Amino acid sequence: MHSPANAQRPYRSLNFVQKLGLFSEHWTPKVIAEMNDYQFKISKLQGEFVWHSHPDTDETFIVLEGQLHIDFRDGRVSIASGEMFVVPKGVEHKPWSEQEVKLLLIEPKGVLNTGDQGGERTAQNDVWI
C-alpha cells in the first residue's frame, strides 16, 4: 500500500469508517490506497447517477453500508452491505440508490467516475483522503 499520507508509516491500517467520516458530498470518489496501477476509492452515493461506461476497464463496487442498484440497458443488479459486483468493461450502466450508500471502488488509476460520458457530474480525479 502506498499513499502520500502514510509514506512514513507503511504498516498503518486504513479504517473505512474513519475515512468516510472525512467528507459528506456524494458521487466524489476519494483515493485511500494504491496497488500496482489500481486505486481503492471510497465514496458516498445517493440518488441517480448518469449512464456511462468504461471502455477499457472493469469497475468493482464493494458496498460497505446501504444498498446500491446498478441499472443496465438489459437489466439491474442490487448490491447490499457486504456484497460486491464487477461491471465488465464497455458495459453501459447507471448506479443509483434511494438512501445513502457507502462503498469501496476498485479501478485502474486515472479512471473518471463518469467514464466515457463526461459532463458536469465528473468528479476531480486522483483526490486522496
Beta strands, then each sheet from edge to edge (+ up, - down):
strand 1: 30-35
strand 2: 38-48
strand 3: 59-65
strand 4: 67-72
strand 5: 75-80
strand 6: 84-87
strand 7: 93-108
sheet 1: 1+ 2- 7+ 3- 6+
sheet 2: 1+ 2- 7+ 4- 5+
end
